[in-house]
């Protein structure tokens, strides 16, 4: 058994009830400890469906979605929370709470039903706040935060879980330039230094190319390309998948996509 293989997706096929076609068709991806994978594709290409299958929120019609060799759909949610942490694309706050309390919710999978926070929990919460540049927000009410501040708090809550797999679904929404770059740097550092596995769904093609080890490009639910950024992001593929003319430069040894002007008439 490959003990470093955290997420094993193979031949996934899924169709939503009443839909005329598959949302995903024969998509595979293996995510190991110490690897940073990014999933790219236009709207409606199947990216979010892939995340739902990977986390066992829906079950595939065909193929397998395994977390540490176990069917993702049968993991008890609390146990899965010790392995995988998620920063979802959208989330609404259900009730007023302070930032530290929101981040502390990430410790739920580790707490006993009869005990409160221990020293290890408090240390994990503090470390997560510091890692996300959110320690100065700890006493703020969630409702007073900007969109970017709230996104950093959500990432801190995920890190407080101390997972092995971090799933980020379009995490740079509402982030300014500095915090967008810090998020990618932080994800890269978690992979390199702590042997995290990171699965990132993003529209930030150029940042994914600079930071990720591997790119999965989806198009209409199918795999358009899978591999290292420099081999995947060709002009022909990008123009075909994203339906827009581009040129390709190189930045930090990675392909850099430059969209071309195409005035609409």
Buried (B, 14 or more C-beta within 10 A) or exposed (E): EEEBBBBBBBEBBBBEEEEEEBBBBBBBBBBBBBBBBBBBBBEEBBBBBBBBBBBBBBEBEEBBBBBBEBEBBEBEEEEBBBBBBBBBBEEEEEEEBBBBEBBBEBBBBBBEEEEEBEEEBEEBBBBBBEBBBBBEBBEBBBEEBEEBBBBBBBBBBBBBBBBBBBBBBBBBBBBEEEBBBBBBEBBBEBBEEEEBBBBBBBBBBBBBBBBBBBBBBBBBBBBBBBEBBBEBBBEEBBBEBBEEEBEBEEEEEBBBBEEEEEEEE
